[in-house]
Amino acid sequence: MQARRFTLWLRQLSTLTRRQRAHLVQALRPSLGLDRVCEAIDGTACLPPRCPACKSERSYRHGHSRGLQRYRCRACGKTFTRLSGTPLSRLRQRDKWLDYLGQMLDAKSVRRSATHVDVHRNTSFRWRHRFLELTRHDRPARLAGIAEADELFLLESQKGSRRLNRPARRRGGVAATRGVSHEHDCILVARDRAGQTVDAVTGRGAVTKEQLHRHLLPVLDPHVLLVTDGHRAYRSFAREAGISHQYVNLRLGERVRGAVHVQNVNAYQRRFRQWLARFHGVASRYLPNYLGWRWALDGERIASPERFLRAAMGLVNT
């Protein structure tokens, strides 16, 4: 629209009725949502992105694609946008993304989120896990000072699977045997006193020394003090890794011994259980996504839909 015609059109807005203004706002909503998404994506950095095909950093601007700045690689000649090569590539209805991410910040269910943004429930489910695919990897590189570690056990779930490798349980059910067994998913949670948290799904049953070497050792500072319960696997792991280690004997009723306790990590696990309960069961294969989702919400690390979108693109530091 020409500037003169646009000015005349703006002057006529004051003559609109309340109903007409509501219709105008409703008609502009998709375009405004798309503008917000494009601003959140293209406004993350001033430098051109790396080519997703050949990884070259030599590119130049080459028009636009659905509101996003498009680039052409000088090395391979291919065109791309900042979404290319990310889990959000080729995901449609971009104008609704930020509204949907707002629902995820409030930890709404799949169906309630779908109703709010007017998409199908299957689309809502796919969007949830596409947005969480890279977010779950946003973790601190190191735990320093005093780090606490403990396991969290959840009953294994094959929710949503078309074929089960075991008899179905009624409404989730309970394990066939008492205590921790191969029917439980083991989630290892390590957290230092500064609130930095690392977690991993180690497998079924009790945690082992080998799993601690694989999941815990790479994130521990060499000078860290590891505090755990009296599980034998932690003691063997700390001795072999040369990590300073203290433990509390929970079986004898010892909860706190000065600065030696696991109450920090246990409180985080309790918050995670309470938060997870609202989803009425989570499939075991999606547990890493929900762990990353909870970590993103903890302490309001991701406090806006725009920040959530950048994290979903792998741009967590921008």
C-alpha positions in Angstrom: 0.0 0.0 0.0 1.2 3.5 -0.9 2.1 5.8 2.0 -0.6 8.3 1.1 -3.3 5.7 0.9 -2.1 4.2 4.2 -2.3 7.6 5.9 -5.9 8.1 4.7 -6.8 4.6 5.9 -5.4 5.3 9.4 -7.5 8.4 9.7 -10.6 6.4 9.1 -9.9 4.0 12.0 -11.5 6.4 14.5 -14.8 5.9 12.7 -14.9 2.2 13.2 -17.4 0.6 15.6 -16.3 -1.5 18.5 -17.3 -4.7 16.6 -15.3 -3.6 13.5 -12.3 -2.8 15.6 -12.5 -6.3 17.1 -12.6 -7.8 13.6 -9.6 -5.7 12.6 -7.6 -6.9 15.5 -8.6 -10.5 14.8 -7.6 -10.2 11.2 -4.2 -8.7 12.1 -3.4 -11.3 14.8 -1.7 -13.9 12.4 0.5 -11.3 10.8 1.5 -9.8 14.1 2.3 -13.2 15.4 4.5 -13.9 12.4 6.2 -10.6 12.8 7.1 -11.4 16.4 8.5 -14.8 15.4 10.6 -13.3 12.6 11.9 -10.6 14.9 12.8 -13.2 17.6 14.6 -15.3 15.0 16.4 -12.7 12.9 17.1 -10.4 15.8 19.3 -12.9 17.6 22.6 -11.9 16.0 24.0 -9.4 13.5 26.3 -11.9 11.8 25.1 -14.2 9.0 24.5 -17.8 10.2 26.7 -20.8 9.2 25.6 -22.7 6.2 23.8 -25.9 7.4 25.0 -27.8 4.3 28.7 -27.2 4.2 29.2 -25.3 7.5 30.8 -22.4 5.8 30.6 -19.0 7.5 30.8 -17.1 4.2 27.3 -16.1 3.1 25.4 -13.0 2.1 21.8 -11.8 2.2 19.6 -13.1 -0.6 16.1 -11.8 -0.3 13.5 -13.1 2.2 11.5 -16.3 2.7 8.2 -16.2 4.5 9.2 -13.1 6.4 12.7 -14.4 7.4 16.0 -13.1 6.0 17.4 -15.6 3.4 21.1 -16.1 2.8 23.2 -17.7 0.0 26.4 -19.5 0.8 29.4 -18.4 -1.2 31.0 -21.8 -0.9 28.2 -24.2 -2.0 25.7 -21.7 -3.4 22.8 -23.0 -1.4 20.2 -20.7 0.2 19.0 -21.0 3.8 17.5 -19.1 6.7 18.3 -19.2 10.4 15.7 -22.0 10.8 17.4 -24.2 8.3 19.1 -27.2 9.9 17.2 -26.7 13.2 14.4 -28.9 14.6 12.0 -26.1 13.6 12.8 -26.3 9.9 9.7 -26.8 7.7 7.4 -26.5 10.8 4.3 -24.6 9.7 1.9 -22.0 11.2 4.8 -19.9 12.5 2.3 -17.1 13.5 1.1 -19.4 16.4 4.5 -20.5 17.7 5.0 -17.8 20.4 1.4 -18.3 21.7 2.1 -22.0 21.9 5.4 -21.5 23.7 3.6 -19.2 26.2 1.4 -22.3 26.9 4.5 -24.4 27.4 5.9 -21.8 29.8 2.7 -22.3 31.9 3.2 -26.1 31.5 -0.3 -26.6 30.0 -1.4 -30.0 28.7 -1.2 -31.0 25.0 -5.0 -30.7 24.5 -5.4 -27.4 26.4 -2.5 -25.9 24.4 -4.0 -27.1 21.2 -7.4 -25.5 22.1 -5.7 -22.2 23.0 -3.8 -21.7 19.8 -6.4 -23.5 17.6 -4.4 -26.4 16.2 -5.0 -30.2 16.3 -3.9 -32.1 19.4 -1.5 -34.2 17.3 0.1 -31.0 16.0 0.3 -29.8 19.6 2.1 -33.0 20.6 4.6 -32.8 17.7 5.3 -29.1 18.4 6.0 -29.8 22.0 8.8 -32.3 21.3 10.2 -30.3 18.4 10.6 -27.3 20.6 12.2 -29.4 23.3 14.6 -31.4 21.0 17.5 -28.9 21.5 16.3 -27.3 24.7 17.0 -30.5 26.6 20.7 -30.1 25.8 20.9 -26.7 27.5 22.9 -27.7 30.6 25.8 -26.2 32.5 29.2 -27.5 31.4 30.5 -28.0 35.0 29.3 -28.5 38.5 31.7 -26.9 41.0 32.0 -26.4 44.8 29.7 -28.8 46.6 27.7 -31.0 44.2 24.9 -33.3 45.4 23.8 -36.4 43.4 20.9 -38.7 43.9 18.6 -41.0 41.8 15.0 -40.5 41.0 12.9 -43.6 40.0 9.8 -43.5 37.9 7.8 -46.5 36.8 8.7 -47.4 33.2 5.9 -46.3 30.8 5.2 -47.1 27.2 2.4 -44.6 26.9 1.3 -44.0 23.3 3.0 -47.1 21.9 1.0 -49.3 19.5 2.8 -52.4 20.6 3.9 -53.2 24.2 6.6 -55.6 25.1 4.8 -56.4 28.4 1.2 -56.8 29.6 -0.7 -53.6 29.8 -1.2 -51.9 33.2 -4.5 -50.5 34.2 -4.2 -46.7 34.7 -0.5 -46.8 35.0 -0.5 -49.6 37.6 2.3 -50.5 39.9 5.5 -52.6 39.6 5.2 -56.3 40.0 7.9 -56.4 42.7 8.6 -54.2 45.6 11.5 -51.7 45.7 13.7 -50.6 42.8 13.7 -53.1 39.9 14.1 -53.3 36.1 10.6 -51.9 35.9 11.8 -48.5 36.9 13.5 -45.8 34.9 16.5 -44.4 36.8 17.1 -40.6 36.5 20.4 -39.4 37.9 20.2 -35.8 39.1 23.3 -33.8 40.1 23.1 -30.3 41.4 25.6 -27.9 43.0 24.9 -25.3 45.7 24.7 -22.6 43.0 21.6 -24.3 41.5 23.4 -25.6 38.4 21.7 -28.9 37.5 22.6 -31.9 35.3 20.4 -34.9 34.8 20.3 -38.0 32.7 18.2 -41.1 32.2 20.7 -43.8 33.0 18.6 -46.9 32.2 16.5 -49.3 34.2 17.1 -50.3 37.8 19.6 -49.0 40.3 22.5 -46.8 39.0 25.8 -48.5 38.4 29.4 -47.4 38.7 29.8 -47.5 34.9 26.8 -45.2 34.4 28.2 -42.7 36.8 31.5 -42.6 34.9 29.6 -42.1 31.7 27.0 -39.5 32.8 28.4 -37.8 35.9 32.2 -37.6 35.6 32.3 -35.4 32.5 30.4 -32.6 34.3 32.2 -32.6 37.6 35.0 -30.1 38.3 38.2 -31.9 39.4 38.1 -30.0 42.7 34.4 -30.6 43.4 33.1 -32.2 46.6 30.6 -34.8 45.7 27.9 -35.5 48.3 25.6 -38.5 48.0 23.8 -41.1 50.0 25.5 -44.3 51.0 25.0 -46.2 47.7 28.1 -48.3 47.0 28.2 -47.3 43.4 29.0 -43.7 44.4 31.8 -44.7 46.6 33.4 -46.9 44.0 33.0 -44.2 41.4 34.6 -41.5 43.5 37.5 -43.7 44.5 38.3 -44.6 40.8 37.7 -41.1 39.5 39.8 -39.4 42.3 36.8 -37.2 43.3 36.4 -35.9 46.9 33.4 -37.7 48.3 31.2 -37.5 51.4 28.0 -39.3 52.0 25.1 -39.4 54.5 23.8 -42.7 55.8 20.1 -42.3 55.3 19.4 -45.9 56.6 20.7 -44.9 60.0 18.6 -41.7 60.0 21.5 -39.4 59.2 20.1 -36.5 57.1 22.6 -33.6 57.7 26.2 -33.5 58.9 27.3 -29.9 58.7 27.4 -29.0 55.0 27.1 -32.6 54.0 23.5 -33.4 52.9 21.5 -34.1 49.8 18.5 -31.9 50.6 19.2 -29.5 47.7 19.0 -32.2 45.0 16.1 -33.9 46.8 14.1 -30.7 46.8 14.6 -30.4 43.1 13.5 -33.9 42.6 10.4 -33.3 44.6 9.5 -30.2 42.5 10.0 -32.3 39.4 7.7 -35.0 40.5 5.0 -32.5 41.5 5.3 -30.7 38.1 5.3 -34.0 36.2 2.1 -35.2 37.9 0.0 -32.7 35.9 0.7 -34.6 32.7 -0.8 -37.9 34.1 2.0 -40.1 32.9 4.9 -39.5 30.5 6.3 -42.1 28.1 9.8 -43.2 29.1 11.3 -42.4 25.7 10.3 -38.7 26.2 11.7 -38.3 29.7 14.8 -36.5 28.6 12.6 -33.8 26.9 10.6 -33.3 30.1 13.8 -33.1 32.2 15.1 -30.4 29.9 11.7 -28.6 30.0 11.7 -28.6 33.8 15.2 -27.3 33.9 14.3 -24.5 31.5 11.5 -23.4 33.8 13.5 -23.8 37.0 14.4 -20.3 38.4 12.7 -18.7 35.3 15.8 -19.4 33.2 13.5 -19.1 30.1 11.1 -16.5 31.1 9.6 -15.4 27.7 8.3 -17.2 24.6 11.0 -15.4 22.5 13.8 -16.8 24.7 12.1 -20.3 24.5 12.1 -20.0 20.7 15.8 -19.2 20.6 16.6 -22.1 22.9 14.6 -24.4 20.6 16.8 -23.3 17.8 20.0 -24.0 19.8 20.7 -20.3 20.3 20.6 -20.5 24.1 23.3 -17.9 24.6 21.7 -15.2 22.5 
